[in-house]
């Protein structure tokens, strides 16, 4: 589990928007009011078990969770209507924020497809120390998901949206007492990272109530 230092996270998140798009020369988009921020979900809204995961697109433990536990969770519980799953993004650094902006750029229809690619290819797109290269790597993933360059440029330059995401992230992790990623809330109860068999046991117990 990647640990969160609250003061450091707030500072890093604030710095993320200060240099949002090093590879782009466009003017940033501003708004008079903060845009609404949505946490994306999958599965039946009527499912008996609700799972909220706090995860960062740059967290190796999160990538491992999604390569192993999440795939089984989706197959056995989300796709079968037993679990409603929501992802709440955590921004350890600007790369994670930019990844979230790309994931959100295609809206709800494309979000989880891009989310899967970001975790599957994390060691590739996030490996560079050159921010410009990271932006290009993220745009390559976006193109594979059918996003146009102009749309991605607009999403990456939308400072108002980025600031709204950071504000929600700060509010949520402080309210929920999140200390690291991945963190799971299963019907409101907080749990740390775990394998599928342990998660299955908790879910089955909730379904049996």
C-alpha positions in Angstrom: 0.0 0.0 0.0 1.3 3.5 -0.9 1.0 5.7 2.2 -0.5 9.1 2.1 1.1 12.0 3.9 -1.8 14.5 4.0 0.4 17.7 4.0 2.6 16.4 1.2 -0.4 15.2 -0.8 -2.1 18.6 -0.6 1.2 20.3 -1.6 1.8 17.9 -4.5 -1.8 18.3 -5.7 -1.5 22.0 -5.7 1.7 21.9 -7.6 0.2 19.6 -10.2 -2.0 22.4 -11.6 0.9 24.9 -11.5 2.5 23.0 -14.3 -0.3 21.0 -15.7 0.6 20.6 -19.3 4.3 21.1 -20.0 4.0 19.7 -23.5 1.2 22.0 -24.5 1.3 25.7 -25.3 -2.4 26.3 -25.3 -4.1 28.7 -22.9 -5.8 27.0 -20.0 -9.5 26.8 -19.7 -11.0 28.7 -16.8 -14.5 28.9 -15.4 -16.4 31.3 -13.2 -17.8 28.5 -11.1 -16.2 25.2 -10.2 -17.4 22.3 -12.5 -19.2 19.4 -11.0 -17.0 16.3 -10.3 -18.4 12.8 -10.7 -17.0 9.6 -9.3 -17.5 7.0 -12.0 -19.1 3.6 -11.1 -19.9 0.3 -12.6 -22.4 -2.4 -11.7 -26.0 -2.3 -10.6 -26.9 0.7 -8.5 -29.3 -1.7 -6.6 -26.5 -4.1 -5.6 -26.5 -5.2 -2.0 -22.8 -4.6 -1.7 -21.3 -1.2 -2.4 -17.5 -1.0 -2.8 -15.6 2.3 -3.1 -11.9 2.1 -4.0 -9.4 4.9 -3.4 -6.6 4.4 -6.0 -3.9 6.4 -7.8 -3.1 5.7 -11.4 0.6 6.0 -10.4 0.4 3.6 -7.5 2.1 0.2 -8.2 0.0 -1.6 -5.6 -3.1 -0.3 -7.2 -1.9 -1.5 -10.6 -1.3 -5.0 -9.0 -4.7 -4.9 -7.4 -6.4 -4.2 -10.7 -4.3 -6.8 -12.5 -5.3 -9.5 -10.1 -8.1 -8.9 -7.6 -10.2 -6.4 -9.6 -10.5 -8.6 -12.6 -12.0 -11.4 -10.5 -14.2 -8.9 -8.6 -15.6 -7.6 -11.9 -16.2 -11.0 -13.4 -17.8 -12.6 -10.3 -19.6 -9.7 -8.6 -19.8 -6.5 -10.6 -20.8 -8.0 -13.9 -23.3 -10.2 -12.1 -25.1 -7.4 -10.4 -24.0 -8.3 -6.9 -21.6 -5.4 -6.4 -21.7 -1.7 -7.2 -18.1 -0.4 -7.6 -17.0 3.2 -7.5 -13.4 4.5 -8.1 -12.2 7.5 -6.2 -9.0 8.9 -7.7 -6.0 9.8 -5.5 -3.4 12.2 -6.8 0.1 11.4 -5.5 1.7 13.6 -8.2 0.9 15.5 -11.3 1.3 12.4 -13.5 -1.6 10.8 -11.6 -3.7 13.9 -12.1 -2.9 14.0 -15.8 -3.8 10.3 -16.1 -7.2 11.0 -14.5 -7.8 13.9 -16.8 -7.2 11.6 -19.8 -9.4 8.9 -18.3 -12.2 11.4 -17.7 -11.8 13.0 -21.2 -14.0 10.4 -22.9 -16.7 10.6 -20.3 -18.5 7.7 -18.5 -18.6 5.5 -21.6 -14.8 5.4 -22.0 -13.6 5.9 -18.4 -13.2 2.4 -17.2 -11.7 1.2 -20.5 -9.0 3.9 -20.2 -8.7 3.2 -16.5 -7.8 -0.4 -17.4 -5.2 0.7 -19.9 -3.6 3.1 -17.5 -3.2 0.4 -14.9 -2.1 -2.3 -17.4 0.5 0.0 -18.9 1.5 1.9 -15.8 5.2 0.9 -16.0 5.3 2.1 -19.5 3.5 5.5 -19.6 4.6 6.7 -16.1 8.3 5.6 -16.3 9.7 8.7 -17.9 11.1 11.5 -15.8 10.4 13.8 -18.7 6.9 15.4 -18.2 6.5 16.0 -21.9 7.1 12.3 -22.6 4.5 11.3 -20.0 1.9 13.6 -21.6 2.6 12.0 -25.0 2.4 8.5 -23.4 -0.9 9.3 -21.9 -2.2 10.7 -25.2 -1.1 7.5 -26.9 -3.4 5.6 -24.5 -6.2 8.1 -25.2 -5.8 7.6 -28.9 -6.1 3.9 -28.5 -9.4 4.5 -26.7 -10.6 6.6 -29.6 -9.9 10.1 -28.2 -8.9 12.9 -30.5 -5.8 15.0 -29.8 -7.8 18.2 -29.7 -10.1 16.8 -27.1 -7.3 15.6 -25.0 -5.4 18.9 -25.2 -8.6 20.6 -24.0 -9.0 18.2 -21.1 -5.4 18.5 -20.1 -5.6 22.3 -20.2 -8.8 22.5 -18.2 -7.4 24.0 -15.0 -10.8 24.6 -13.5 -11.7 20.9 -13.8 -8.3 19.9 -12.4 -8.7 22.2 -9.4 -12.2 20.8 -8.8 -10.8 17.2 -8.9 -8.1 18.1 -6.4 -10.6 19.8 -4.1 -12.8 16.7 -4.1 -9.9 14.4 -3.6 -8.8 16.4 -0.5 -12.3 16.5 0.9 -12.9 12.8 0.4 -9.7 11.3 1.7 -9.8 13.6 4.8 -13.5 12.8 5.5 -12.9 9.0 5.0 -9.6 8.9 6.9 -7.7 7.3 3.9 -4.1 6.7 4.7 -2.9 4.8 1.6 -3.8 3.2 -1.7 -5.5 1.1 -2.5 -8.1 1.5 0.2 -11.5 -0.2 0.0 -14.8 0.7 1.6 -17.1 -2.2 1.6 -20.6 -1.2 2.6 -19.0 1.7 4.5 -16.3 -0.4 6.3 -12.7 0.5 5.6 -10.3 -2.2 4.4 -6.7 -2.2 3.2 -5.3 -3.9 0.1 -6.2 -7.6 -0.2 -6.3 -10.5 -2.5 -9.4 -11.8 -4.2 -10.1 -14.7 -1.7 -10.1 -12.3 1.3 -12.3 -9.8 -0.6 -14.6 -12.6 -1.6 -15.1 -13.7 2.0 -16.1 -10.2 3.0 -18.5 -9.8 0.0 -20.1 -13.1 0.7 -20.7 -12.2 4.3 -22.3 -9.0 3.3 -24.5 -10.7 0.7 -25.6 -13.2 3.4 -26.9 -10.5 5.7 
